Amino acid sequence: MSSFRCTCGTVITDTTDNLPYKAYFLPDQDIDDALDSTMEEVAKFIEARERGEQERYLKKQGQIPYVSTLEDVLRHLFSHPTFSFGRTLYECEECGRIWMQAGPDKNMLVPYLPESASRGILRHEGAAPDE
C-alpha cells in the first residue's frame, strides 16, 4: 500500500522507511508463536551455517538474497515475526485516527478515532507526542 486517504481527507503515504506515523502491532496471542517461529528459523540457519550450507539454506528460503552478509540474514530472520504475525498501524497526522491493518495478510485498514487531542503516538521513543 503506497498511500490512502484518511476519513478527514489527509493522504497518508507509505513510500519510504522510518515514517513517524507508522508502526507495527503484534497481538499478545501471537507472541509465543512469533518467538517460537523466529527461534526455529534462526536455529535452522545456524545449523546450516555450521555445516557449511549457508548459501543452500538461503536459496531455499527464497526471500533472502543468498549473497547476504550475516547481519542482513539475521536482520531478516529477526524481523520475521513483525511481518508474518504483526499488523501495520498508521496515524493520521491531521486528525489522529489510527488505521490498523485488519490482519497480517489482509489488505484492509480499520480506523480508530482518538478521544484526546494527543498526536504523534507512533513516533520514535525519543520524539515526544504532540499534545
N, CA, C and O atoms as CSV, one atom per row, in Angstrom:
chain,resi,resn,atom,element,x,y,z
A,1,MET,N,N,0.860,-1.172,0.000
A,1,MET,CA,C,0.000,0.000,0.000
A,1,MET,C,C,0.903,1.231,0.000
A,1,MET,O,O,1.677,1.443,0.933
A,2,SER,N,N,0.799,2.028,-1.040
A,2,SER,CA,C,1.674,3.197,-1.110
A,2,SER,C,C,1.022,4.449,-0.527
A,2,SER,O,O,1.719,5.320,-0.006
A,3,SER,N,N,-0.296,4.550,-0.607
A,3,SER,CA,C,-0.989,5.675,0.022
A,3,SER,C,C,-2.481,5.385,0.109
A,3,SER,O,O,-3.021,4.559,-0.628
A,4,PHE,N,N,-3.127,6.086,1.029
A,4,PHE,CA,C,-4.579,6.003,1.153
A,4,PHE,C,C,-5.068,7.309,1.754
A,4,PHE,O,O,-4.285,8.081,2.308
A,5,ARG,N,N,-6.353,7.548,1.644
A,5,ARG,CA,C,-6.947,8.788,2.138
A,5,ARG,C,C,-7.665,8.521,3.454
A,5,ARG,O,O,-8.516,7.636,3.540
A,6,CYS,N,N,-7.315,9.292,4.476
A,6,CYS,CA,C,-7.975,9.216,5.772
A,6,CYS,C,C,-9.397,9.765,5.638
A,6,CYS,O,O,-9.700,10.496,4.695
A,7,THR,N,N,-10.238,9.419,6.557
A,7,THR,CA,C,-11.609,9.911,6.578
A,7,THR,C,C,-11.657,11.439,6.580
A,7,THR,O,O,-12.584,12.034,6.031
A,8,CYS,N,N,-10.649,12.078,7.203
A,8,CYS,CA,C,-10.612,13.543,7.273
A,8,CYS,C,C,-10.140,14.179,5.961
A,8,CYS,O,O,-10.201,15.398,5.802
A,9,GLY,N,N,-9.671,13.354,5.027
A,9,GLY,CA,C,-9.221,13.856,3.734
A,9,GLY,C,C,-7.714,13.873,3.552
A,9,GLY,O,O,-7.234,14.031,2.430
A,10,THR,N,N,-6.956,13.713,4.629
A,10,THR,CA,C,-5.498,13.707,4.548
A,10,THR,C,C,-5.013,12.452,3.830
A,10,THR,O,O,-5.509,11.355,4.089
A,11,VAL,N,N,-4.054,12.610,2.937
A,11,VAL,CA,C,-3.461,11.464,2.252
A,11,VAL,C,C,-2.300,10.952,3.106
A,11,VAL,O,O,-1.389,11.707,3.449
A,12,ILE,N,N,-2.343,9.677,3.441
A,12,ILE,CA,C,-1.292,9.033,4.228
A,12,ILE,C,C,-0.470,8.183,3.263
A,12,ILE,O,O,-0.995,7.284,2.606
A,13,THR,N,N,0.828,8.481,3.189
A,13,THR,CA,C,1.688,7.761,2.243
A,13,THR,C,C,2.630,6.811,2.983
A,13,THR,O,O,3.021,7.044,4.127
A,14,ASP,N,N,2.974,5.740,2.286
A,14,ASP,CA,C,3.915,4.761,2.815
A,14,ASP,C,C,4.852,4.379,1.674
A,14,ASP,O,O,4.741,3.303,1.086
A,15,THR,N,N,5.774,5.286,1.380
A,15,THR,CA,C,6.678,5.074,0.246
A,15,THR,C,C,8.147,5.068,0.636
A,15,THR,O,O,9.022,5.043,-0.229
A,16,THR,N,N,8.422,5.091,1.943
A,16,THR,CA,C,9.806,5.094,2.420
A,16,THR,C,C,9.860,4.436,3.789
A,16,THR,O,O,8.827,4.053,4.337
A,17,ASP,N,N,11.054,4.305,4.342
A,17,ASP,CA,C,11.223,3.728,5.677
A,17,ASP,C,C,11.258,4.819,6.736
A,17,ASP,O,O,11.355,6.005,6.423
A,18,ASN,N,N,11.178,4.400,7.987
A,18,ASN,CA,C,11.310,5.295,9.150
A,18,ASN,C,C,10.261,6.398,9.196
A,18,ASN,O,O,10.573,7.549,9.505
A,19,LEU,N,N,9.025,6.045,8.890
A,19,LEU,CA,C,7.946,7.026,8.943
A,19,LEU,C,C,7.530,7.275,10.392
A,19,LEU,O,O,7.368,6.317,11.147
A,20,PRO,N,N,7.353,8.530,10.800
A,20,PRO,CA,C,6.986,8.817,12.188
A,20,PRO,C,C,5.534,8.472,12.514
A,20,PRO,O,O,5.147,8.467,13.683
A,21,TYR,N,N,4.739,8.187,11.507
A,21,TYR,CA,C,3.329,7.894,11.721
A,21,TYR,C,C,2.978,6.439,11.382
A,21,TYR,O,O,1.813,6.107,11.162
A,22,LYS,N,N,3.997,5.583,11.343
A,22,LYS,CA,C,3.777,4.175,11.021
A,22,LYS,C,C,4.401,3.307,12.114
A,22,LYS,O,O,5.468,3.621,12.640
A,23,ALA,N,N,3.714,2.207,12.445
A,23,ALA,CA,C,4.236,1.276,13.452
A,23,ALA,C,C,3.698,-0.116,13.152
A,23,ALA,O,O,2.881,-0.309,12.251
A,24,TYR,N,N,4.174,-1.066,13.923
A,24,TYR,CA,C,3.685,-2.437,13.798
A,24,TYR,C,C,3.142,-2.884,15.149
A,24,TYR,O,O,3.666,-2.510,16.198
A,25,PHE,N,N,2.108,-3.670,15.107
A,25,PHE,CA,C,1.423,-4.168,16.293
A,25,PHE,C,C,1.485,-5.688,16.260
A,25,PHE,O,O,1.150,-6.299,15.245
A,26,LEU,N,N,1.905,-6.296,17.344
A,26,LEU,CA,C,1.963,-7.748,17.433
A,26,LEU,C,C,0.990,-8.175,18.522
A,26,LEU,O,O,1.252,-7.934,19.700
A,27,PRO,N,N,-0.134,-8.808,18.158
A,27,PRO,CA,C,-1.121,-9.216,19.160
A,27,PRO,C,C,-0.506,-10.135,20.211
A,27,PRO,O,O,0.322,-10.990,19.892
A,28,ASP,N,N,-0.911,-9.956,21.448
A,28,ASP,CA,C,-0.400,-10.743,22.561
A,28,ASP,C,C,-0.568,-12.241,22.319
A,28,ASP,O,O,0.300,-13.029,22.692
A,29,GLN,N,N,-1.660,-12.634,21.707
A,29,GLN,CA,C,-1.914,-14.049,21.464
A,29,GLN,C,C,-0.976,-14.638,20.417
A,29,GLN,O,O,-0.901,-15.859,20.287
A,30,ASP,N,N,-0.263,-13.812,19.672
A,30,ASP,CA,C,0.660,-14.293,18.650
A,30,ASP,C,C,2.120,-14.265,19.084
A,30,ASP,O,O,2.983,-14.766,18.363
A,31,ILE,N,N,2.409,-13.695,20.236
A,31,ILE,CA,C,3.800,-13.514,20.655
A,31,ILE,C,C,4.535,-14.844,20.777
A,31,ILE,O,O,5.644,-14.976,20.258
A,32,ASP,N,N,3.947,-15.833,21.450
A,32,ASP,CA,C,4.632,-17.116,21.613
A,32,ASP,C,C,4.907,-17.777,20.266
A,32,ASP,O,O,6.009,-18.271,20.030
A,33,ASP,N,N,3.911,-17.789,19.382
A,33,ASP,CA,C,4.106,-18.381,18.058
A,33,ASP,C,C,5.170,-17.623,17.273
A,33,ASP,O,O,5.985,-18.231,16.579
A,34,ALA,N,N,5.161,-16.301,17.382
A,34,ALA,CA,C,6.141,-15.481,16.666
A,34,ALA,C,C,7.555,-15.765,17.170
A,34,ALA,O,O,8.479,-15.929,16.374
A,35,LEU,N,N,7.722,-15.824,18.487
A,35,LEU,CA,C,9.046,-16.092,19.045
A,35,LEU,C,C,9.506,-17.507,18.716
A,35,LEU,O,O,10.664,-17.716,18.354
A,36,ASP,N,N,8.601,-18.484,18.840
A,36,ASP,CA,C,8.955,-19.870,18.509
A,36,ASP,C,C,9.379,-19.987,17.050
A,36,ASP,O,O,10.373,-20.641,16.738
A,37,SER,N,N,8.631,-19.358,16.170
A,37,SER,CA,C,8.934,-19.405,14.744
A,37,SER,C,C,10.292,-18.767,14.461
A,37,SER,O,O,11.079,-19.291,13.673
A,38,THR,N,N,10.559,-17.649,15.100
A,38,THR,CA,C,11.832,-16.960,14.903
A,38,THR,C,C,12.990,-17.811,15.409
A,38,THR,O,O,13.994,-17.969,14.714
A,39,MET,N,N,12.858,-18.360,16.613
A,39,MET,CA,C,13.935,-19.189,17.164
A,39,MET,C,C,14.184,-20.416,16.298
A,39,MET,O,O,15.331,-20.821,16.109
A,40,GLU,N,N,13.126,-21.004,15.775
A,40,GLU,CA,C,13.267,-22.172,14.908
A,40,GLU,C,C,14.041,-21.813,13.634
A,40,GLU,O,O,14.941,-22.547,13.227
A,41,GLU,N,N,13.693,-20.687,13.008
A,41,GLU,CA,C,14.380,-20.274,11.782
A,41,GLU,C,C,15.833,-19.896,12.043
A,41,GLU,O,O,16.707,-20.224,11.240
A,42,VAL,N,N,16.104,-19.214,13.146
A,42,VAL,CA,C,17.483,-18.847,13.473
A,42,VAL,C,C,18.304,-20.112,13.725
A,42,VAL,O,O,19.446,-20.212,13.275
A,43,ALA,N,N,17.730,-21.071,14.438
A,43,ALA,CA,C,18.440,-22.332,14.701
A,43,ALA,C,C,18.731,-23.072,13.397
A,43,ALA,O,O,19.824,-23.610,13.223
A,44,LYS,N,N,17.768,-23.103,12.485
A,44,LYS,CA,C,17.984,-23.765,11.190
A,44,LYS,C,C,19.113,-23.084,10.416
A,44,LYS,O,O,19.951,-23.743,9.802
A,45,PHE,N,N,19.116,-21.763,10.460
A,45,PHE,CA,C,20.169,-21.017,9.765
A,45,PHE,C,C,21.539,-21.310,10.376
A,45,PHE,O,O,22.498,-21.571,9.649
A,46,ILE,N,N,21.637,-21.268,11.708
A,46,ILE,CA,C,22.919,-21.522,12.380
A,46,ILE,C,C,23.404,-22.931,12.073
A,46,ILE,O,O,24.587,-23.137,11.801
A,47,GLU,N,N,22.489,-23.909,12.115
A,47,GLU,CA,C,22.868,-25.290,11.819
A,47,GLU,C,C,23.379,-25.419,10.378
A,47,GLU,O,O,24.379,-26.093,10.129
A,48,ALA,N,N,22.698,-24.778,9.445
A,48,ALA,CA,C,23.133,-24.816,8.046
A,48,ALA,C,C,24.494,-24.144,7.898
A,48,ALA,O,O,25.357,-24.638,7.171
A,49,ARG,N,N,24.684,-23.041,8.570
A,49,ARG,CA,C,25.959,-22.307,8.503
A,49,ARG,C,C,27.095,-23.169,9.062
A,49,ARG,O,O,28.186,-23.218,8.493
A,50,GLU,N,N,26.828,-23.846,10.179
A,50,GLU,CA,C,27.850,-24.700,10.791
A,50,GLU,C,C,28.215,-25.885,9.891
A,50,GLU,O,O,29.347,-26.365,9.925
A,51,ARG,N,N,27.255,-26.354,9.089
A,51,ARG,CA,C,27.518,-27.447,8.147
A,51,ARG,C,C,28.146,-26.942,6.850
A,51,ARG,O,O,28.478,-27.738,5.972
A,52,GLY,N,N,28.310,-25.630,6.725
A,52,GLY,CA,C,28.853,-25.058,5.502
A,52,GLY,C,C,27.819,-24.952,4.394
A,52,GLY,O,O,28.174,-24.882,3.218
A,53,GLU,N,N,26.530,-24.941,4.764
A,53,GLU,CA,C,25.445,-24.922,3.787
A,53,GLU,C,C,24.621,-23.639,3.854
A,53,GLU,O,O,23.417,-23.651,3.595
A,54,GLN,N,N,25.277,-22.531,4.205
A,54,GLN,CA,C,24.560,-21.265,4.336
A,54,GLN,C,C,23.907,-20.844,3.019
A,54,GLN,O,O,22.731,-20.479,3.005
A,55,GLU,N,N,24.643,-20.889,1.927
A,55,GLU,CA,C,24.089,-20.472,0.632
A,55,GLU,C,C,22.900,-21.348,0.239
A,55,GLU,O,O,21.894,-20.849,-0.264
A,56,ARG,N,N,23.022,-22.633,0.469
A,56,ARG,CA,C,21.918,-23.554,0.149
A,56,ARG,C,C,20.676,-23.213,0.971
A,56,ARG,O,O,19.564,-23.186,0.444
A,57,TYR,N,N,20.871,-22.953,2.269
A,57,TYR,CA,C,19.760,-22.560,3.135
A,57,TYR,C,C,19.089,-21.289,2.610
A,57,TYR,O,O,17.863,-21.221,2.514
A,58,LEU,N,N,19.898,-20.288,2.272
A,58,LEU,CA,C,19.362,-19.009,1.818
A,58,LEU,C,C,18.633,-19.149,0.484
A,58,LEU,O,O,17.590,-18.529,0.278
A,59,LYS,N,N,19.182,-19.962,-0.423
A,59,LYS,CA,C,18.496,-20.186,-1.705
A,59,LYS,C,C,17.141,-20.845,-1.474
A,59,LYS,O,O,16.158,-20.513,-2.137
A,60,LYS,N,N,17.097,-21.779,-0.531
A,60,LYS,CA,C,15.845,-22.482,-0.220
A,60,LYS,C,C,14.803,-21.520,0.360
A,60,LYS,O,O,13.608,-21.668,0.107
A,61,GLN,N,N,15.260,-20.539,1.137
A,61,GLN,CA,C,14.336,-19.575,1.737
A,61,GLN,C,C,13.685,-18.695,0.679
A,61,GLN,O,O,12.507,-18.353,0.780
A,62,GLY,N,N,14.458,-18.333,-0.332
A,62,GLY,CA,C,13.923,-17.547,-1.427
A,62,GLY,C,C,13.721,-16.074,-1.129
A,62,GLY,O,O,13.772,-15.260,-2.050
A,63,GLN,N,N,13.494,-15.698,0.124
A,63,GLN,CA,C,13.216,-14.299,0.467
A,63,GLN,C,C,14.488,-13.498,0.711
A,63,GLN,O,O,14.480,-12.270,0.622
A,64,ILE,N,N,15.578,-14.190,1.017
A,64,ILE,CA,C,16.823,-13.528,1.357
A,64,ILE,C,C,17.821,-13.780,0.235
A,64,ILE,O,O,18.033,-14.936,-0.132
A,65,PRO,N,N,18.440,-12.748,-0.324
A,65,PRO,CA,C,19.467,-12.998,-1.343
A,65,PRO,C,C,20.553,-13.903,-0.775
A,65,PRO,O,O,21.009,-13.683,0.348
A,66,TYR,N,N,20.977,-14.918,-1.530
A,66,TYR,CA,C,21.931,-15.872,-0.985
A,66,TYR,C,C,23.331,-15.307,-0.838
A,66,TYR,O,O,24.200,-15.956,-0.254
A,67,VAL,N,N,23.563,-14.118,-1.353
A,67,VAL,CA,C,24.833,-13.442,-1.112
A,67,VAL,C,C,24.595,-12.283,-0.151
A,67,VAL,O,O,24.843,-11.123,-0.480
A,68,SER,N,N,24.117,-12.613,1.025
A,68,SER,CA,C,23.840,-11.630,2.065
A,68,SER,C,C,24.915,-11.693,3.137
A,68,SER,O,O,25.555,-12.726,3.335
A,69,THR,N,N,25.104,-10.575,3.823
A,69,THR,CA,C,26.004,-10.598,4.969
A,69,THR,C,C,25.287,-11.295,6.121
A,69,THR,O,O,24.066,-11.448,6.101
A,70,LEU,N,N,26.034,-11.705,7.095
A,70,LEU,CA,C,25.450,-12.336,8.276
A,70,LEU,C,C,24.457,-11.383,8.931
A,70,LEU,O,O,23.382,-11.801,9.359
A,71,GLU,N,N,24.810,-10.116,9.007
A,71,GLU,CA,C,23.920,-9.122,9.603
A,71,GLU,C,C,22.601,-9.018,8.824
A,71,GLU,O,O,21.534,-8.923,9.430
A,72,ASP,N,N,22.667,-9.034,7.497
A,72,ASP,CA,C,21.456,-8.974,6.673
A,72,ASP,C,C,20.545,-10.167,6.943
A,72,ASP,O,O,19.329,-10.021,7.070
A,73,VAL,N,N,21.151,-11.346,7.028
A,73,VAL,CA,C,20.365,-12.562,7.266
A,73,VAL,C,C,19.694,-12.492,8.625
A,73,VAL,O,O,18.497,-12.754,8.744
A,74,LEU,N,N,20.457,-12.139,9.651
A,74,LEU,CA,C,19.881,-12.066,10.999
A,74,LEU,C,C,18.812,-10.983,11.091
A,74,LEU,O,O,17.795,-11.172,11.759
A,75,ARG,N,N,19.033,-9.851,10.426
A,75,ARG,CA,C,18.021,-8.786,10.421
A,75,ARG,C,C,16.714,-9.314,9.819
A,75,ARG,O,O,15.628,-9.056,10.338
A,76,HIS,N,N,16.842,-10.049,8.728
A,76,HIS,CA,C,15.656,-10.627,8.095
A,76,HIS,C,C,14.968,-11.635,9.020
A,76,HIS,O,O,13.750,-11.601,9.191
A,77,LEU,N,N,15.750,-12.520,9.606
A,77,LEU,CA,C,15.162,-13.557,10.455
A,77,LEU,C,C,14.494,-12.965,11.695
A,77,LEU,O,O,13.438,-13.437,12.116
A,78,PHE,N,N,15.097,-11.945,12.274
A,78,PHE,CA,C,14.516,-11.355,13.481
A,78,PHE,C,C,13.380,-10.385,13.187
A,78,PHE,O,O,12.606,-10.062,14.088
A,79,SER,N,N,13.259,-9.918,11.962
A,79,SER,CA,C,12.117,-9.061,11.623
A,79,SER,C,C,10.923,-9.899,11.195
A,79,SER,O,O,9.816,-9.376,11.063
A,80,HIS,N,N,11.128,-11.172,10.980
A,80,HIS,CA,C,10.090,-12.099,10.547
A,80,HIS,C,C,8.797,-12.019,11.373
A,80,HIS,O,O,7.720,-11.953,10.780
A,81,PRO,N,N,8.852,-12.021,12.722
A,81,PRO,CA,C,7.584,-12.004,13.455
A,81,PRO,C,C,6.782,-10.733,13.227
A,81,PRO,O,O,5.551,-10.763,13.214
A,82,THR,N,N,7.476,-9.622,13.047
A,82,THR,CA,C,6.763,-8.369,12.814
A,82,THR,C,C,5.928,-8.455,11.547
A,82,THR,O,O,4.770,-8.038,11.530
A,83,PHE,N,N,6.513,-8.994,10.493
A,83,PHE,CA,C,5.827,-9.010,9.215
A,83,PHE,C,C,4.932,-10.223,9.030
A,83,PHE,O,O,3.938,-10.142,8.308
A,84,SER,N,N,5.256,-11.345,9.661
A,84,SER,CA,C,4.431,-12.542,9.500
A,84,SER,C,C,3.239,-12.571,10.439
A,84,SER,O,O,2.175,-13.075,10.079
A,85,PHE,N,N,3.409,-12.036,11.639
A,85,PHE,CA,C,2.339,-12.084,12.628
A,85,PHE,C,C,1.763,-10.701,12.928
A,85,PHE,O,O,0.636,-10.586,13.409
A,86,GLY,N,N,2.531,-9.662,12.647
A,86,GLY,CA,C,2.134,-8.313,13.035
A,86,GLY,C,C,1.170,-7.654,12.068
A,86,GLY,O,O,0.864,-8.172,10.995
A,87,ARG,N,N,0.714,-6.511,12.487
A,87,ARG,CA,C,-0.189,-5.693,11.677
A,87,ARG,C,C,0.377,-4.280,11.611
A,87,ARG,O,O,0.950,-3.781,12.580
A,88,THR,N,N,0.212,-3.656,10.480
A,88,THR,CA,C,0.697,-2.301,10.296
A,88,THR,C,C,-0.301,-1.311,10.878
A,88,THR,O,O,-1.514,-1.490,10.768
A,89,LEU,N,N,0.230,-0.266,11.495
A,89,LEU,CA,C,-0.578,0.829,12.029
A,89,LEU,C,C,-0.110,2.130,11.382
A,89,LEU,O,O,1.081,2.322,11.139
A,90,TYR,N,N,-1.049,3.005,11.113
A,90,TYR,CA,C,-0.729,4.354,10.633
A,90,TYR,C,C,-1.510,5.338,11.493
A,90,TYR,O,O,-2.643,5.065,11.889
A,91,GLU,N,N,-0.901,6.481,11.778
A,91,GLU,CA,C,-1.606,7.548,12.481
A,91,GLU,C,C,-1.740,8.729,11.533
A,91,GLU,O,O,-0.749,9.201,10.975
A,92,CYS,N,N,-2.963,9.203,11.353
A,92,CYS,CA,C,-3.164,10.407,10.555
A,92,CYS,C,C,-2.609,11.582,11.344
A,92,CYS,O,O,-3.022,11.832,12.476
A,93,GLU,N,N,-1.683,12.292,10.747
A,93,GLU,CA,C,-1.061,13.417,11.445
A,93,GLU,C,C,-2.000,14.603,11.601
A,93,GLU,O,O,-1.735,15.507,12.393
A,94,GLU,N,N,-3.088,14.603,10.856
A,94,GLU,CA,C,-4.049,15.697,10.945
A,94,GLU,C,C,-5.096,15.452,12.032
A,94,GLU,O,O,-5.247,16.277,12.933
A,95,CYS,N,N,-5.820,14.336,11.962
A,95,CYS,CA,C,-6.934,14.101,12.895
A,95,CYS,C,C,-6.600,13.103,14.000
A,95,CYS,O,O,-7.364,12.975,14.957
A,96,GLY,N,N,-5.474,12.391,13.891
A,96,GLY,CA,C,-5.066,11.454,14.927
A,96,GLY,C,C,-5.648,10.051,14.804
A,96,GLY,O,O,-5.348,9.182,15.623
A,97,ARG,N,N,-6.488,9.820,13.778
A,97,ARG,CA,C,-7.028,8.467,13.612
A,97,ARG,C,C,-5.904,7.462,13.487
A,97,ARG,O,O,-4.885,7.718,12.844
A,98,ILE,N,N,-6.105,6.315,14.112
A,98,ILE,CA,C,-5.189,5.188,13.960
A,98,ILE,C,C,-5.838,4.246,12.958
A,98,ILE,O,O,-6.986,3.833,13.123
A,99,TRP,N,N,-5.097,3.921,11.937
A,99,TRP,CA,C,-5.547,2.969,10.922
A,99,TRP,C,C,-4.776,1.671,11.145
A,99,TRP,O,O,-3.551,1.646,11.023
A,100,MET,N,N,-5.488,0.595,11.471
A,100,MET,CA,C,-4.854,-0.686,11.752
A,100,MET,C,C,-5.191,-1.692,10.669
A,100,MET,O,O,-6.342,-1.824,10.255
A,101,GLN,N,N,-4.172,-2.396,10.220
A,101,GLN,CA,C,-4.375,-3.475,9.261
A,101,GLN,C,C,-5.261,-4.530,9.920
A,101,GLN,O,O,-5.003,-4.932,11.054
A,102,ALA,N,N,-6.298,-4.978,9.225
A,102,ALA,CA,C,-7.283,-5.899,9.788
A,102,ALA,C,C,-6.692,-7.260,10.147
A,102,ALA,O,O,-7.229,-7.940,11.021
A,103,GLY,N,N,-5.630,-7.669,9.515
A,103,GLY,CA,C,-4.966,-8.940,9.804
A,103,GLY,C,C,-3.640,-8.977,9.095
A,103,GLY,O,O,-3.410,-8.178,8.187
A,104,PRO,N,N,-2.746,-9.892,9.483
A,104,PRO,CA,C,-1.405,-9.922,8.904
A,104,PRO,C,C,-1.365,-9.988,7.379
A,104,PRO,O,O,-0.499,-9.366,6.764
A,105,ASP,N,N,-2.259,-10.708,6.773
A,105,ASP,CA,C,-2.240,-10.837,5.315
A,105,ASP,C,C,-3.417,-10.135,4.652
A,105,ASP,O,O,-3.734,-10.405,3.493
A,106,LYS,N,N,-4.055,-9.246,5.374
A,106,LYS,CA,C,-5.237,-8.575,4.832
A,106,LYS,C,C,-4.877,-7.175,4.355
A,106,LYS,O,O,-4.188,-6.428,5.050
A,107,ASN,N,N,-5.343,-6.833,3.179
A,107,ASN,CA,C,-5.084,-5.514,2.615
A,107,ASN,C,C,-6.268,-4.599,2.922
A,107,ASN,O,O,-6.826,-3.963,2.027
A,108,MET,N,N,-6.640,-4.544,4.200
A,108,MET,CA,C,-7.769,-3.721,4.636
A,108,MET,C,C,-7.365,-3.021,5.932
A,108,MET,O,O,-6.807,-3.645,6.834
A,109,LEU,N,N,-7.650,-1.730,6.016
A,109,LEU,CA,C,-7.344,-0.957,7.213
A,109,LEU,C,C,-8.634,-0.561,7.917
A,109,LEU,O,O,-9.630,-0.228,7.276
A,110,VAL,N,N,-8.600,-0.602,9.243
A,110,VAL,CA,C,-9.754,-0.242,10.064
A,110,VAL,C,C,-9.372,0.994,10.876
A,110,VAL,O,O,-8.333,0.990,11.536
A,111,PRO,N,N,-10.196,2.062,10.844
A,111,PRO,CA,C,-9.838,3.289,11.566
A,111,PRO,C,C,-10.367,3.323,13.007
A,111,PRO,O,O,-11.428,2.781,13.315
A,112,TYR,N,N,-9.592,3.976,13.870
A,112,TYR,CA,C,-9.993,4.223,15.251
A,112,TYR,C,C,-9.726,5.691,15.537
A,112,TYR,O,O,-8.624,6.180,15.293
A,113,LEU,N,N,-10.726,6.397,16.053
A,113,LEU,CA,C,-10.612,7.823,16.320
A,113,LEU,C,C,-10.257,8.050,17.785
A,113,LEU,O,O,-10.938,7.512,18.658
A,114,PRO,N,N,-9.216,8.829,18.088
A,114,PRO,CA,C,-8.821,9.060,19.479
A,114,PRO,C,C,-9.823,9.944,20.217
A,114,PRO,O,O,-10.542,10.739,19.612
A,115,GLU,N,N,-9.850,9.786,21.525
A,115,GLU,CA,C,-10.743,10.593,22.364
A,115,GLU,C,C,-10.024,11.779,22.986
A,115,GLU,O,O,-10.614,12.522,23.770
A,116,SER,N,N,-8.750,11.962,22.640
A,116,SER,CA,C,-7.992,13.098,23.161
A,116,SER,C,C,-7.334,13.830,21.998
A,116,SER,O,O,-7.413,13.397,20.848
A,117,ALA,N,N,-6.696,14.927,22.311
A,117,ALA,CA,C,-6.026,15.726,21.284
A,117,ALA,C,C,-4.583,15.280,21.052
A,117,ALA,O,O,-3.890,15.870,20.224
A,118,SER,N,N,-4.118,14.256,21.761
A,118,SER,CA,C,-2.736,13.785,21.593
A,118,SER,C,C,-2.491,13.316,20.170
A,118,SER,O,O,-3.344,12.671,19.561
A,119,ARG,N,N,-1.326,13.643,19.650
A,119,ARG,CA,C,-0.933,13.231,18.310
A,119,ARG,C,C,0.510,12.748,18.370
A,119,ARG,O,O,1.231,13.037,19.324
A,120,GLY,N,N,0.915,12.027,17.368
A,120,GLY,CA,C,2.293,11.568,17.285
A,120,GLY,C,C,2.601,10.387,18.183
A,120,GLY,O,O,3.753,10.199,18.573
A,121,ILE,N,N,1.599,9.583,18.521
A,121,ILE,CA,C,1.827,8.483,19.461
A,121,ILE,C,C,2.628,7.331,18.880
A,121,ILE,O,O,3.104,6.482,19.634
A,122,LEU,N,N,2.792,7.272,17.566
A,122,LEU,CA,C,3.557,6.193,16.952
A,122,LEU,C,C,5.011,6.581,16.700
A,122,LEU,O,O,5.792,5.780,16.187
A,123,ARG,N,N,5.369,7.806,17.060
A,123,ARG,CA,C,6.730,8.292,16.816
A,123,ARG,C,C,7.755,7.556,17.665
A,123,ARG,O,O,7.425,6.934,18.675
A,124,HIS,N,N,8.992,7.642,17.232
A,124,HIS,CA,C,10.139,7.068,17.938
A,124,HIS,C,C,10.123,7.518,19.396
A,124,HIS,O,O,9.688,8.626,19.712
A,125,GLU,N,N,10.593,6.662,20.260
A,125,GLU,CA,C,10.593,6.937,21.695
A,125,GLU,C,C,11.222,8.275,22.049
A,125,GLU,O,O,10.785,8.936,22.991
A,126,GLY,N,N,12.233,8.677,21.309
A,126,GLY,CA,C,12.909,9.938,21.588
A,126,GLY,C,C,12.107,11.177,21.194
A,126,GLY,O,O,12.425,12.286,21.624
A,127,ALA,N,N,11.068,10.990,20.379
A,127,ALA,CA,C,10.240,12.119,19.943
A,127,ALA,C,C,8.970,12.156,20.772
A,127,ALA,O,O,8.205,11.191,20.775
A,128,ALA,N,N,8.738,13.248,21.471
A,128,ALA,CA,C,7.554,13.366,22.323
A,128,ALA,C,C,6.296,13.536,21.475
A,128,ALA,O,O,6.312,14.245,20.469
A,129,PRO,N,N,5.196,12.878,21.890
A,129,PRO,CA,C,3.925,13.068,21.182
A,129,PRO,C,C,3.446,14.505,21.282
A,129,PRO,O,O,3.720,15.194,22.264
A,130,ASP,N,N,2.732,14.950,20.263
A,130,ASP,CA,C,2.137,16.292,20.287
A,130,ASP,C,C,0.928,16.264,21.220
A,130,ASP,O,O,0.154,15.307,21.214
A,131,GLU,N,N,0.775,17.292,22.000
A,131,GLU,CA,C,-0.398,17.353,22.888
A,131,GLU,C,C,-1.158,18.619,22.682
A,131,GLU,O,O,-2.173,18.844,23.340
